[in-house]
Amino acid sequence: MKNTKKVSLILSLIFLTGISFAEEKIKPYKFKTAIVEYIYSGNTSGTQTLYIDEHGWNQCEVTNTVMKSFGQKTETNEIKLTLGLEIYQWTPGQKTGTQMHNSMLEELMNNPDFDLLEYSKELMEQLGFEKTGNETVDGRNCDVWKGMGSTIWIWKDIAVKTEVKVLGQKTTWTATSIQFDVPIDASRFKVPGNISFQRYDSSNPMGIMMNGSNDDNDKSSEEAMPEVKSFKDLKKLLKKGGN
C-alpha cells in the first residue's frame, strides 16, 4: 500500500508543478475555467472533481475514495485548494489542515529562460515517463505517457485517464465529464476561515503531502522523505520507492 501511495503522490506532483503558477504571463491552460469529474475503479473506488479557474492559477480538487489493499481499507475525503503558489489541504469536518508554499516552482519561475512546455516534458522524462503514441479515449485523441508502472492519457493538457499498477494491484481513474469555460462558484476557491493550517515549504513536497494524510498508520510506517529540490532528487526518490 505504501508503494501505491508513493506513486500516486509523485503523479500528483507532476500535475501540481504543471498548473500552479502565479504570474500573469504564464497561462498553463488555454481555457480559463474547467470542471473535470473522475470516477475511480479497481483497488480504489469513488469520485474526484477538479475545478480549474484563471487558466490554471486556481484549482480545487475534491476527493472521496475508498482504497482496499492487502486486507486494509482506507477512506479519503479531502479538499486540495491551489491558489497561485499556495496549496491548502484539509478534510471537511476537521479543524486543522496543511498549507504548502511551492518555493521549488517559484524558484524555477524566476529563471528568465523558464519554458512551461519544455519543463513539463523534461519532468515527465526525468521521472521515467515516455510518450509512446496516441490513443482514443471516449472519442478524445490523447497523448499516451508510460512510466513508473503507470499510464496517463492526456487530452488538451487534461489527464482524461490514469492507470497505476503497483505490486499486482491496479487503480484507474477516468474522466466522465469535462467542461471548458463554464461558470464556477467563487466559493470553491475560498480558504475556510474556521480551519487552522500548518504551513510548510515545498523544499520537501512529498513529505508535505504525507503530512497531510489522515492515515496515522501510514505516517508512522513511512520512512522520512528526502528533500526534493530538483529533477535529480525526484529520480532518487522514485528509484527508492520502487525497491
Secondary structure, DSSP 8 states (H G I E B T S, - for coil): -HHHHHHHHHHHHHHHHHH----TT--S-SSS-EEEEEEEEESEEEEEEEEEEGGGTEEEEEEEEEEEETTEEEEEEEEEEEETTEEEEE-TT-SEEEEEE-HHHHHHHTSTT--HHHHHHHHHHHTT-EEEEEEEETTEEEEEEEETTEEEEEETTEEEEEEEEETTEEEEEEEEEEEES----GGGG---TT-EEEEEETTSHHHHHHHT-S-HHHHHHS-------SHHHHHHHHHHHT-
